[in-house]
């Protein structure tokens, strides 16, 4: 269930820094994975109860700004307060303004940080706060904070976008019937939800096979609430697009022969969140290379028998080589699994190495 991004934490006076950080981590999980990390903050004003803020997703207020905005709106004096936050406050203007300046302007006296921000464009906030005369403590529940955003942190270190792979499939793992028909395996609610995901990402990728077979536009429905601009279409493969195709006609379309070339071009274009939609071989290639930071599986209640598999090319020959995923424990704002009409959505993240599949005894 959705909750507001800032609120007064009830029955929680006298929190230690570690207790406040655990609360910040808990509410950080109400955000959305993608271009920006999951971040939570707890403001501890001298004359008020704790105020929680969390970052709801790219383009929305950061956790610190959400908490401070709630305090200001409710007449809470923040001078001399302590701010506890799961990630180092940003010191740059990106999709939103710098959190460090909001903290300085609010008269915060002490900032407690779980882990540093590795993003070259945003890091350095702790030093900015210290230079402004604010006490800074780092490393409180650092391991837990890093675990919460492990795949986002990996994407930043690797200098690539955060990558969400999407699969729509039957109960027996097919994305199309044996004759290639696939419209539509999932129902209207599932497809509408998927368009909501499209509206939040920076780019959508398909392989040349999908582009040639479906002639897609790779756009989000205009009526989708989150649409402010359309994602950049991306086509990966060696076959050329017909000049009359929708994607060839779109001047924004990025083409690349390989995944590596595509990621290089996307990074240069400023893309921070990529959605990989198909086909089966392209999705399988991203998963096989360990590039799927998030996997969304829309499961339809149909059986297609000898249909076309939803992923190919994973090169799994034995059960121990299976690519394992787990339900995303950070999907606190939504049920997981989530029922969408007749379909079920699974939000998955890669399992830790060494964790594979359940075995019968």
Secondary structure, DSSP 8 states (H G I E B T S, - for coil): ----SEEE-TT-TT--HHHHHHHHHHHHTTS--SSS---EEEEE-TTS--EEEE--STTS--HHHHHHHHHHHTT---TT-EEEEEE----S-SSS--HHHHHHHTT--EEEEEE----TTT--HHHHHHHTT-EEEE-TTHHHHHHHTHHHHHHHHHTS-EEEEEEEE-TTSEEE-TTS--TTSS-HHHHHHHHHHHHH-SEEEEEHHHHHHH-------TTSTT-SS--EEEEESSS---TTSHHHH-TT-EEESSHHHHHHHHHHTT--EEEEEE-HHHHHHHHHTT--SEEEEEE-S---SS-EES-------SGGG---EEE-TT-TTS-SSEEETTEEEEEEEE--TT-------
